[in-house]
Structures are given as C-alpha cells and as structure tokens.
Amino acid sequence: MTLTTLARSGHIYSLWWIIIGLIIIFILRYNILTVFYIFRTYLSWYQFSAGVINSKDDFDTTMSSYPINQTSAMPNYQSVVPAILHHIVVGNIDLNKHPTWTVARAACLKLHPNYEHKFWNDSLAEKFILEEYPWFFEAWKNYKYPIQRADSLRYLILYRYGGIFLDMDLHCRRSLGPLRRFEFVSPVAYPVGLSNGFLMVSARHPFMKLLVDQLPLFNHNFVLPYATVMFSTGCMYISAQYLLYEDRNRLKLLDYKQHRLSGRISTPLFHHHGSSSWHSNDACIHFIDMCDFDVYSMESKKKKTKTERGNFAMPERCCTLCKENLIRPFFFL
C-alpha cells in the first residue's frame, strides 16, 4: 500500500468520525442547548440578577413596617397580583401522611380571608391543561417524576390566572398583601437562581409565558433524577429563563439571607417546614459546598429529637460521602 493510499484512507477514516460526530450533535442539539443555558446561569448569575428588591423600591423586606393582616398593596400602591392563593398536590399523595402541610395551608388561608383559594389535584390539573394547554397535555402526563408535573403546573396556572403560588410546606406568618404591588416576586435560591416554591405574579405575565413556552425545549433526561427535575422544570429551569428574559429588572427578587426557603427555617413571611421529599441521593452533590464537617457533626449531636436531627440529615450524609470520596462536588456550586 502506497503512502498516497494510506493518506487517502486516513482522510476517509477521519471524515467518517466527523460525520458521526455531527450526527450525534444534531441528535443531541436540544440537550446541548439546554445544558449551555444551565451553565450560563451558574457562571453569570451575579452579573445579571438585577431585580433584587432594595431600598430604591421603598419596600421594607423585613415586613415589620406592614400590618400582619394587610391583604393588599393599597392605599399607597395598586395591587397588580390577583388575590388568588394556589396550592398543588399531584401524584396521588396522601395528605393524611403530611399533617404539617394541612396546618401550613390553613394558616395561609386564615391570613388571606378575602382571597380566592385554589387547591389543584391530579383531576383538576388534567382538566385545566386539556382546556387551556392541550398541546402540552401528553408531555405533562409523560413526565417521569410527579414533581415535574407539579413544577410545570404552577407555571401554567400562574400564566392563566396570576396570583400567589405556595408550596405545601410554607406556613404563612403574615399576609402577603404588601408584595402585590410588584408584578412578579420570587425568593433568591442557593447557590444561584430563583426559588419556585413561592411565586407571586400578575395574570398573563410575559415572563410566565416564556416559562410555559420553553417547557418542551427543556424536557430532557439529564441522567440523575435530581438534575432532571431541577433542569427540566425546577429552580434551575426558572433561573435559566430569568437570564433569557430581557426585561428581568422588572422581576422582583427577595434576598436570600432574609427570605431563603431551604431547610427548616423561619423568614419574615413563612415558617418553612423543609419537606423536599422528592430529593434523591444525587441531591447530595448540591449540598457539598455547604459542608463544614466539624460544625455539622457537632450541631447534629446537640439535637435531641428525631425531627431536629432530621434537619441535618441530608447535608451531614452528603458531607460524609464527600469526606469518604464516594461523591465529589461539581465545580459550579
């Protein structure tokens, strides 16, 4: 075989690999695009998170300036968010096994007596989506995890009706009326992005339309269950859309230090019961950068009851796995 023939066969071999690579890229083009958006969110969040409520808004984020039972933004401001409370329980969950959810929801209803209260279960959700978003019904039904249906449903509902969405483990400490002056409100999440456990928004808001329209594009399997949920419908999904939304400075964010909704904690607005029961073992990688092995070990031992110790269970277990090199942190956390 001559050198010319070898060179020619080598070029053909390389060409085949290029063609195969292009085919793979074409097949996975949407996966690649969504992963790019996710990485972009982590890398550029602090540069673009311009909507955090501050003194320029003339709003007291401690809420101490407002009556506990103030159900509207009046008299000084117009209430642009409808007086509707939304709660969602899908996936055939037995509420009898979650008594704290019932108590938490009752507390919120009591503090908002003149609001419309909507409680969304599987049958009501299916009827609503068939009527309002028939093009999305099959995709919604075929989500692998119930939490994906709950996540996406809140965006669909809030675009159609507007109002206030609350996770079932949020126990209201006061009325949310003063915040109704803003067309969109969400707490900042950790380490970056928005939380979707508490959302306030006006009806037919363009940002909610973006969230609805982009659901099919981000509907992919990201291998790990936690990543699949977070990136397809969860907090990282809404955070990626936030950075894609041009008018993001109109979206008002509550500072993480005051209003974080992670673990068992009390904020100016809520007692958060921290019932993220859908988190699987791969969620541990998202706690790694919070690990202080000595502190977690010491604080956990101080807890007397099973409930108190449970507060430290996930981070402590993650810390142990990390320490034993069984899992490792992602660089972007």
C-alpha positions, 0 to 999 in steps of 0.5 A: 500500500502506497503512502498516497493510499494510506493518506487517502484512507486516513482522510476517509477514516477521519471524515467518517468520525466527523460525520458521526460526530455531527450526527450525534450533535444534531441528535443531541442539539436540544440537550446541548442547548439546554445544558449551555443555558444551565451553565450560563446561569451558574457562571453569570448569575451575579452579573445579571440578577438585577431585580433584587428588591432594595431600598430604591423600591421603598419596600421594607423586606423585613415586613415589620413596617406592614400590618400582619393582616394587610391583604393588599398593596393599597392605599399607597400602591395598586395591587397588580397580583390577583388575590388568588392563593394556589396550592398543588398536590399531584401524584396521588399523595396522601395528605393524611401522611403530611399533617404539617402541610394541612396546618401550613395551608390553613394558616395561609388561608386564615391570613388571606380571608378575602382571597380566592383559594385554589387547591389543584389535584391530579383531576383538576390539573388534567382538566385545566391543561386539556382546556387551556394547554392541550398541546402540552397535555401528553408531555405533562402526563409523560413526565417521569417524576410527579414533581415535574408535573407539579413544577410545570403546573404552577407555571401554567396556572400562574400564566392563566390566572396570576396570583400567589403560588405556595408550596405545601410546606410554607406556613404563612406568618403574615399576609402577603398583601404588601408584595402585590404591588410588584408584578412578579416576586420570587425568593433568591435560591442557593447557590444561584437562581430563583426559588419556585416554591413561592411565586407571586405574579400578575395574570398573563405575565410575559415572563410566565409565558416564556416559562410555559413556552420553553417547557418542551425545549427543556424536557430532557433526561439529564441522567440523575433524577435530581438534575432532571427535575431541577433542569427540566422544570425546577429552580434551575429551569426558572433561573435559566429563563430569568437570564433569557428574559430581557426585561428581568429588572422588572422581576422582583427578587427577595434576598436570600439571607432574609427570605431563603426557603431551604431547610427548616427555617423561619423568614419574615413571611413563612415558617418553612417546614423543609419537606423536599421529599422528592430529593434523591441521593444525587441531591447530595452533590448540591449540598457539598459546598455547604459542608463544614464537617466539624460544625455539622457533626457537632450541631447534629449531636446537640439535637435531641429529637428525631425531627431536629436531627432530621434537619441535618440529615441530608447535608451531614450524609452528603458531607460524609460521602464527600469526606469518604470520596464516594461523591465529589462536588461539581465545580459550579456550586 
